[in-house]
Amino acid sequence: MDGATLAPAKVNLFLHVGPVDGDGYHPLASLVAFADLGDRLSVEPGEALALRVTGPFAAGLADEADNLVLRALRALGDVTGTGPPPLRVTLDKHLPLAAGLGGGSADAGAALRLARRALDLDLDDAALTQIAAGIGADGPMCLFARPVWAEGRGDVLEPAPDLPSLTTVLVNPGLPSPTGAVYRGYDAGPLATADRPAPPSSWTPAAVIDWLAGQRNDLQAPAVALCPAIGTTLAAVTAAPGVRLARMSGSGGTVFGLCEDAAAARAAAAALSAAHPHWWVQATVLGHGLQPDDH
């Protein structure tokens, strides 16, 4: 049995970051949603584990023989005791690299879901989540792409089922924003706290956007300092028609613009694409990035 699934883009609607702890990690608090777009993965039976990368952003991964998809599937083989699963995996890469969208973790999660289904493995969600956690901090939250509150090192997750669908435009200027460098920039500047705010008084889209306007992404300023193009992107998205709130996601450099409705998101995307034809611009809906069949 083979199959295919979406690896949805992750968006940090806010990201509050505290000072580095004694183990070298930064505590954080975030509200995370997933887009209805992303990379796509498919698997089919093979003689050995193999990965083929296609799509508009394939070139950046073409030489990486040990990316997160392969690491996740090898870890799955270690847990089951059967070794690397004999699957031919195709990763159709549509998300920019080093973009603050959790693409690698989403790809790994999609690979784990597909392998469990294709091989009919007797592994429950908790076991699959533990494997995903070994891949990276974003692994568990990206595994099933459900809206969550994230705390700790990003590993303390609480469902956020009340989060409504938010029509959005995603924009990336085409320059990577390396996570390590951004965190070093944060450490060198004014430090904040990983405070989790009280939830909004209402979960309507308009109320959530107003509430998010009072939150922040503590990595935004150091990312802009390292890559001024992110600042240019923020200004452009803020000025786009129908955008009510613009903010960087994760450690950058993708900027999201929350819009009044789907028509406004399409209009903003069209205006931004026309003004900046070399940018990656997509209208999308943030919420639960997977359909039930994709699980």
DRENKOLVEX-151037 format. One record per residue (C-alpha): residue in three letters; x, y, z. Coordinates in pm, 1 decimal. Layout:
BEGIN
r | x | y | z
ala | X | Y | Z
...
***
This chain:
BEGIN
r | x | y | z
met | 0.0 | 0.0 | 0.0
asp | 131.5 | 344.1 | -86.7
gly | -2.7 | 694.5 | -27.7
ala | 49.0 | 1067.5 | -28.6
thr | -12.1 | 1347.1 | 217.9
leu | 40.0 | 1716.6 | 280.5
ala | 319.9 | 1846.2 | 505.6
pro | 157.4 | 2174.9 | 609.9
ala | 342.7 | 2498.8 | 673.6
lys | 361.7 | 2593.0 | 1043.0
val | 301.6 | 2953.7 | 1149.4
asn | 383.6 | 3097.8 | 1493.3
leu | 105.9 | 3352.0 | 1542.7
phe | 313.4 | 3490.9 | 1829.0
leu | 648.4 | 3381.6 | 1970.5
his | 759.6 | 3494.4 | 2314.7
val | 1117.5 | 3389.9 | 2392.4
gly | 1302.6 | 3389.3 | 2722.9
pro | 1675.5 | 3400.6 | 2801.7
val | 1881.7 | 3091.5 | 2727.6
asp | 1882.8 | 2837.7 | 3010.7
gly | 2173.0 | 2643.5 | 3159.0
asp | 2136.4 | 2368.9 | 2897.6
gly | 2162.3 | 2612.4 | 2608.9
tyr | 1791.3 | 2618.0 | 2522.8
his | 1550.6 | 2910.4 | 2507.1
pro | 1211.7 | 2874.5 | 2676.3
leu | 926.0 | 2995.3 | 2460.9
ala | 553.4 | 3045.4 | 2444.2
ser | 367.3 | 3039.5 | 2116.5
leu | 30.5 | 2985.1 | 1952.3
val | 83.7 | 2770.1 | 1645.1
ala | -144.8 | 2721.5 | 1346.3
phe | -100.8 | 2529.3 | 1023.4
ala | -169.3 | 2634.4 | 666.2
asp | -368.2 | 2448.6 | 404.4
leu | -56.5 | 2449.3 | 185.7
gly | 290.7 | 2301.0 | 218.2
asp | 514.0 | 2030.9 | 80.9
arg | 371.7 | 1700.3 | -40.0
leu | 510.4 | 1355.1 | 31.4
ser | 432.4 | 1021.7 | -126.2
val | 562.6 | 671.1 | -58.8
glu | 564.3 | 343.8 | -246.1
pro | 719.9 | 5.9 | -170.9
gly | 1087.0 | -31.2 | -261.2
glu | 1383.4 | -256.9 | -203.0
ala | 1545.0 | -7.9 | 36.7
leu | 1480.4 | 333.3 | 189.6
ala | 1530.1 | 600.4 | -76.5
leu | 1437.7 | 966.4 | -111.5
arg | 1374.8 | 1171.8 | -425.3
val | 1322.0 | 1548.3 | -397.9
thr | 1124.5 | 1739.6 | -660.3
gly | 945.0 | 2073.0 | -673.9
pro | 1040.7 | 2441.3 | -694.7
phe | 1263.7 | 2432.7 | -384.8
ala | 1424.0 | 2093.9 | -449.9
ala | 1767.5 | 2233.9 | -536.3
gly | 1841.7 | 2341.1 | -181.1
leu | 1793.7 | 1983.5 | -57.5
ala | 1932.4 | 1789.3 | -351.7
asp | 2270.8 | 1724.1 | -190.2
glu | 2140.0 | 1646.9 | 158.8
ala | 2146.3 | 1270.2 | 182.8
asp | 2064.0 | 1280.4 | 552.6
asn | 1774.3 | 1522.1 | 584.5
leu | 1492.6 | 1505.2 | 840.8
val | 1274.9 | 1271.7 | 634.2
leu | 1544.3 | 1003.9 | 625.4
arg | 1635.3 | 1061.3 | 989.9
ala | 1270.8 | 1016.9 | 1091.9
leu | 1226.8 | 696.5 | 894.0
arg | 1552.4 | 549.3 | 1022.8
ala | 1440.0 | 630.2 | 1377.2
leu | 1109.8 | 457.7 | 1301.0
gly | 1303.3 | 148.6 | 1193.4
asp | 1503.2 | 157.2 | 1516.5
val | 1184.4 | 164.4 | 1724.4
thr | 1017.5 | -119.2 | 1535.5
gly | 1339.6 | -319.3 | 1524.0
thr | 1302.2 | -378.2 | 1151.0
gly | 1565.2 | -132.9 | 1028.4
pro | 1508.1 | 143.3 | 771.6
pro | 1169.6 | 82.7 | 606.5
pro | 1189.1 | -29.6 | 242.4
leu | 1006.5 | 269.9 | 98.5
arg | 1069.7 | 499.7 | -194.9
val | 978.9 | 847.4 | -72.5
thr | 914.2 | 1145.0 | -297.5
leu | 928.0 | 1489.2 | -137.0
asp | 767.0 | 1756.4 | -354.6
lys | 923.5 | 2067.4 | -201.2
his | 700.8 | 2376.0 | -226.0
leu | 799.5 | 2560.7 | 93.5
pro | 1105.2 | 2790.1 | 97.3
leu | 1402.0 | 2669.8 | 299.8
ala | 1500.2 | 2825.5 | 635.1
ala | 1172.6 | 3015.2 | 620.8
gly | 1032.1 | 2987.6 | 973.9
leu | 756.4 | 2754.8 | 847.6
gly | 874.9 | 2428.6 | 1003.0
gly | 912.5 | 2268.7 | 661.2
gly | 1169.4 | 2006.1 | 758.2
ser | 977.2 | 1899.6 | 1067.9
ala | 650.9 | 1890.1 | 870.9
asp | 818.2 | 1672.8 | 606.2
ala | 946.9 | 1435.4 | 873.3
gly | 602.9 | 1414.8 | 1032.8
ala | 438.6 | 1343.0 | 699.6
ala | 691.4 | 1067.2 | 632.7
leu | 615.7 | 905.2 | 968.8
arg | 239.8 | 916.9 | 910.2
leu | 274.4 | 769.8 | 562.6
ala | 513.6 | 495.0 | 672.3
arg | 285.5 | 385.7 | 956.0
arg | -4.3 | 360.5 | 713.3
ala | 189.8 | 202.8 | 425.4
leu | 354.4 | -61.3 | 643.0
asp | 47.9 | -115.7 | 865.9
leu | 260.0 | -64.6 | 1176.3
asp | 117.5 | -121.5 | 1522.6
leu | 229.6 | 216.5 | 1657.6
asp | -11.2 | 453.6 | 1830.1
asp | 1.5 | 833.1 | 1810.2
ala | 202.3 | 857.4 | 2132.7
ala | 474.9 | 631.2 | 1995.6
leu | 487.3 | 824.3 | 1670.0
thr | 506.0 | 1151.1 | 1864.5
gln | 803.6 | 1022.9 | 2063.8
ile | 987.8 | 946.1 | 1741.0
ala | 903.7 | 1292.6 | 1606.1
ala | 1037.3 | 1450.0 | 1926.3
gly | 1375.0 | 1294.0 | 1860.5
ile | 1395.6 | 1473.8 | 1526.1
gly | 1365.6 | 1825.6 | 1668.3
ala | 1167.4 | 2062.0 | 1888.1
asp | 906.0 | 2126.5 | 1617.8
gly | 860.4 | 1756.1 | 1547.7
pro | 563.1 | 1675.3 | 1775.5
met | 362.0 | 1985.5 | 1687.2
cys | 414.9 | 1928.8 | 1314.6
leu | 329.2 | 1558.4 | 1324.2
phe | -48.7 | 1601.7 | 1311.7
ala | -63.9 | 1976.1 | 1234.6
arg | -326.8 | 2066.8 | 1490.4
pro | -341.4 | 2419.0 | 1641.1
val | -155.1 | 2420.0 | 1971.2
trp | -21.3 | 2634.7 | 2249.9
ala | 349.2 | 2554.7 | 2274.4
glu | 563.9 | 2618.0 | 2581.3
gly | 886.8 | 2493.7 | 2736.0
arg | 1132.9 | 2429.1 | 2455.4
gly | 840.9 | 2392.5 | 2219.2
asp | 776.5 | 2043.8 | 2354.0
val | 499.3 | 2124.7 | 2603.8
leu | 189.7 | 2124.3 | 2385.5
glu | -173.7 | 2197.3 | 2464.9
pro | -446.5 | 2177.1 | 2199.6
ala | -599.2 | 2506.0 | 2088.2
pro | -926.2 | 2379.5 | 1940.2
asp | -1099.7 | 2718.4 | 1964.1
leu | -860.5 | 2886.1 | 1721.2
pro | -1070.0 | 2986.8 | 1418.9
ser | -963.7 | 2964.8 | 1057.0
leu | -765.5 | 3276.8 | 966.2
thr | -737.5 | 3389.8 | 605.2
thr | -378.7 | 3484.6 | 545.0
val | -112.7 | 3577.1 | 292.9
leu | 233.0 | 3422.6 | 336.9
val | 530.8 | 3608.8 | 189.8
asn | 898.3 | 3515.4 | 174.4
pro | 1157.5 | 3741.9 | 9.3
gly | 1373.3 | 3451.0 | -101.9
leu | 1656.6 | 3484.8 | 149.2
pro | 1712.7 | 3221.6 | 419.9
ser | 1700.0 | 3318.5 | 787.5
pro | 1924.6 | 3072.7 | 975.6
thr | 1774.1 | 2990.2 | 1313.2
gly | 2104.4 | 2971.0 | 1502.0
ala | 2220.8 | 3313.2 | 1387.1
val | 1884.8 | 3469.2 | 1475.6
tyr | 1895.3 | 3327.8 | 1828.6
arg | 2252.0 | 3454.0 | 1873.2
gly | 2130.6 | 3796.0 | 1767.0
tyr | 1848.2 | 3772.8 | 2017.7
asp | 2092.3 | 3676.5 | 2296.2
ala | 2301.4 | 3985.0 | 2219.9
gly | 2008.1 | 4225.7 | 2246.3
pro | 1732.0 | 4310.6 | 2493.2
leu | 1591.3 | 3988.8 | 2637.7
ala | 1221.5 | 3920.6 | 2684.3
thr | 1025.7 | 3654.5 | 2873.5
ala | 850.0 | 3339.3 | 2757.9
asp | 517.5 | 3458.0 | 2893.9
arg | 197.3 | 3289.3 | 2780.1
pro | -77.0 | 3551.6 | 2759.5
ala | -433.6 | 3496.2 | 2871.2
pro | -645.0 | 3384.2 | 2575.7
pro | -862.5 | 3628.8 | 2383.1
ser | -1203.3 | 3709.0 | 2528.7
ser | -1362.6 | 3581.9 | 2209.3
trp | -1241.8 | 3337.7 | 1945.2
thr | -1394.8 | 3514.4 | 1647.6
pro | -1136.7 | 3587.2 | 1376.0
ala | -1163.0 | 3963.9 | 1430.1
ala | -1116.1 | 3931.5 | 1807.2
val | -821.9 | 3693.3 | 1765.7
ile | -647.9 | 3931.8 | 1526.1
asp | -700.1 | 4222.2 | 1769.0
trp | -561.3 | 4008.1 | 2051.5
leu | -260.8 | 3896.4 | 1846.2
ala | -177.6 | 4260.6 | 1775.9
gly | -90.5 | 4288.4 | 2145.8
gln | 153.5 | 3995.5 | 2127.9
arg | 495.8 | 3981.7 | 1961.1
asn | 762.3 | 3770.9 | 1794.4
asp | 1078.0 | 3823.8 | 1997.8
leu | 1294.3 | 3691.2 | 1713.5
gln | 1163.7 | 3942.9 | 1461.9
ala | 1398.5 | 4230.0 | 1549.4
pro | 1720.2 | 4020.5 | 1544.6
ala | 1609.2 | 3852.1 | 1221.1
val | 1548.9 | 4189.4 | 1055.9
ala | 1888.2 | 4311.0 | 1176.9
leu | 2054.4 | 4010.0 | 1014.4
cys | 1841.2 | 4017.6 | 699.4
pro | 1699.7 | 4364.2 | 621.5
ala | 1489.8 | 4213.0 | 341.5
ile | 1261.6 | 4074.7 | 612.8
gly | 1196.6 | 4430.4 | 728.9
thr | 1115.4 | 4530.8 | 371.5
thr | 877.0 | 4237.0 | 349.9
leu | 706.8 | 4330.0 | 676.8
ala | 650.8 | 4683.4 | 553.1
ala | 511.1 | 4563.0 | 220.9
val | 272.7 | 4312.9 | 380.1
thr | 157.1 | 4569.2 | 636.4
ala | 72.3 | 4810.2 | 353.7
ala | -103.1 | 4549.8 | 136.2
pro | -478.8 | 4593.1 | 88.1
gly | -693.2 | 4405.7 | 338.7
val | -409.1 | 4305.8 | 573.8
arg | -496.3 | 4373.2 | 937.3
leu | -179.8 | 4239.6 | 1104.1
ala | 164.4 | 4149.2 | 968.5
arg | 427.3 | 3956.7 | 1163.4
met | 723.6 | 3729.4 | 1100.4
ser | 678.3 | 3356.9 | 1167.6
gly | 927.9 | 3162.2 | 1377.6
ser | 1286.7 | 3270.0 | 1319.1
gly | 1197.5 | 3404.4 | 973.5
gly | 1209.9 | 3504.5 | 705.7
thr | 845.8 | 3436.1 | 610.0
val | 597.0 | 3708.3 | 698.2
phe | 227.4 | 3636.6 | 742.5
gly | -48.3 | 3891.6 | 690.8
leu | -381.6 | 3818.6 | 859.4
cys | -665.9 | 3943.0 | 640.6
glu | -1030.8 | 4030.5 | 677.9
asp | -1152.5 | 3746.4 | 455.2
ala | -1048.2 | 3518.6 | 170.4
ala | -1109.1 | 3784.6 | -92.5
ala | -880.9 | 4024.3 | 94.8
ala | -608.9 | 3758.3 | 117.4
arg | -629.9 | 3695.6 | -257.2
ala | -617.4 | 4069.7 | -327.5
ala | -316.4 | 4115.6 | -99.1
ala | -138.0 | 3822.3 | -262.2
ala | -205.4 | 3959.3 | -609.3
ala | -79.6 | 4307.1 | -516.6
leu | 235.1 | 4173.0 | -349.1
ser | 312.2 | 3935.2 | -636.7
ala | 276.2 | 4216.2 | -887.9
ala | 500.4 | 4451.9 | -690.7
his | 758.2 | 4184.8 | -600.9
pro | 753.2 | 3913.9 | -870.8
his | 1055.5 | 3732.0 | -726.3
trp | 903.9 | 3686.7 | -381.3
trp | 721.8 | 3368.8 | -276.0
val | 362.8 | 3480.0 | -212.7
gln | 68.9 | 3254.2 | -125.1
ala | -286.3 | 3316.8 | -6.5
thr | -386.3 | 3048.8 | 242.3
val | -601.8 | 2961.3 | 541.0
leu | -444.3 | 2901.7 | 880.6
gly | -599.5 | 2656.1 | 1121.0
his | -586.7 | 2277.9 | 1102.7
gly | -354.1 | 2211.2 | 811.0
leu | -453.8 | 1846.1 | 754.0
gln | -777.0 | 1685.1 | 647.9
pro | -881.2 | 1373.2 | 843.8
asp | -774.2 | 1144.9 | 558.3
asp | -421.6 | 1289.9 | 572.3
his | -366.3 | 1149.7 | 920.5
***
